[in-house]
């Protein structure tokens, strides 16, 4: 967003006001009349552009804060999903060993022979 038009119109308005004020004090009637007639439209244009600029700045800051909240929410959702997935997967107690101390194997347990140990 460019601020050049606002700066340009503000400069014209200030210059016109200073010319109008000087021409009234120096008794330059025609110049005072011309600058006095152009001053209200320039003031309205300057006020309108200033209001638009403020509205755009407020809208931009709200969008950024909303976007930041959405990013933070998606990060927390992702972290929560990762922690839930980690809680669901069984982990070994030591590297390469199962809970009972036997070597960990990725497959199912071996089939039993059907004999009971004494």
C-alpha positions as CSV (number, residue, x, y, z in Angstrom):
1,X,0.0,0.0,0.0
2,X,1.4,3.4,-1.0
3,X,1.1,6.4,1.2
4,X,2.1,8.8,-1.6
5,X,-1.4,10.0,-2.5
6,X,-2.2,10.7,1.1
7,X,1.1,12.7,1.5
8,X,0.5,14.5,-1.8
9,X,-3.1,15.6,-0.9
10,X,-2.1,16.5,2.6
11,X,0.7,18.7,1.3
12,X,-1.7,20.4,-1.2
13,X,-4.2,21.0,1.6
14,X,-1.6,22.5,3.9
15,X,-0.2,24.6,1.2
16,X,-3.6,25.9,0.1
17,X,-4.4,26.7,3.8
18,X,-1.2,28.6,4.2
19,X,-1.8,30.5,0.9
20,X,-5.3,31.3,1.9
21,X,-4.2,32.6,5.3
22,X,-1.4,34.7,3.8
23,X,-3.5,36.2,1.1
24,X,-6.2,37.2,3.6
25,X,-3.6,39.0,5.8
26,X,-1.9,40.6,2.8
27,X,-5.2,41.9,1.2
28,X,-4.9,39.8,-1.9
29,X,-8.6,39.4,-2.5
30,X,-8.7,37.4,-5.7
31,X,-6.0,34.9,-4.5
32,X,-7.8,34.6,-1.1
33,X,-11.1,33.8,-3.0
34,X,-9.5,31.2,-5.2
35,X,-7.6,29.5,-2.5
36,X,-10.6,29.7,-0.1
37,X,-12.8,28.0,-2.7
38,X,-10.4,25.1,-3.3
39,X,-9.7,24.6,0.4
40,X,-12.9,22.7,1.4
41,X,-12.7,20.0,-1.4
42,X,-9.0,19.5,-0.6
43,X,-9.8,19.1,3.1
44,X,-12.6,16.6,2.4
45,X,-10.3,14.6,0.1
46,X,-7.5,14.6,2.7
47,X,-9.9,13.5,5.5
48,X,-11.4,10.8,3.3
49,X,-7.9,9.4,2.3
50,X,-6.8,9.5,6.0
51,X,-9.9,7.6,7.1
52,X,-9.3,5.0,4.3
53,X,-5.7,4.6,5.3
54,X,-6.6,4.0,9.0
55,X,-9.3,1.5,8.1
56,X,-6.8,-0.4,5.9
57,X,-4.2,-0.4,8.6
58,X,-6.7,-1.7,11.2
59,X,-7.9,-4.4,8.8
60,X,-4.4,-5.5,8.0
61,X,-3.5,-5.7,11.7
62,X,-6.6,-7.8,12.4
63,X,-5.9,-10.1,9.6
64,X,-2.3,-10.7,10.8
65,X,-3.5,-11.3,14.4
66,X,-6.1,-13.7,13.1
67,X,-3.6,-15.5,10.9
68,X,-1.2,-15.8,13.8
69,X,-3.9,-17.3,16.0
70,X,-4.8,-19.8,13.2
71,X,-1.1,-20.8,12.8
72,X,-0.8,-21.3,16.6
73,X,-4.0,-23.3,16.7
74,X,-2.8,-25.6,13.8
75,X,0.6,-26.0,15.5
76,X,-1.1,-27.1,18.8
77,X,-3.4,-29.4,16.9
78,X,-0.4,-31.0,15.1
79,X,1.5,-31.4,18.4
80,X,-1.5,-32.9,20.1
81,X,-2.1,-35.4,17.3
82,X,1.6,-36.4,17.4
83,X,1.5,-36.9,21.1
84,X,-1.7,-39.0,20.8
85,X,-0.1,-41.1,18.1
86,X,3.0,-41.7,20.2
87,X,0.8,-42.8,23.1
88,X,-1.0,-45.3,21.0
89,X,2.2,-47.0,19.7
90,X,3.9,-49.5,22.1
91,X,7.5,-48.7,22.9
92,X,10.3,-51.0,24.0
93,X,11.7,-50.5,27.5
94,X,15.3,-50.7,26.3
95,X,16.7,-50.6,22.8
96,X,16.3,-54.0,21.2
97,X,14.5,-55.7,24.1
98,X,10.9,-56.3,24.9
99,X,9.2,-55.7,28.3
100,X,10.1,-59.2,29.6
101,X,13.8,-58.8,28.6
102,X,13.6,-61.0,25.6
103,X,14.9,-59.7,22.3
104,X,12.2,-57.6,20.6
105,X,10.8,-59.0,17.4
106,X,8.6,-57.2,14.9
107,X,6.4,-60.2,14.2
108,X,3.8,-62.1,16.3
109,X,4.9,-64.3,19.2
110,X,5.9,-67.9,18.3
111,X,3.2,-70.5,18.4
112,X,3.0,-72.6,21.6
113,X,3.6,-76.4,21.4
114,X,0.6,-77.0,23.7
115,X,2.7,-78.6,26.5
116,X,2.6,-77.1,30.0
117,X,5.8,-76.5,31.8
118,X,6.2,-78.3,35.2
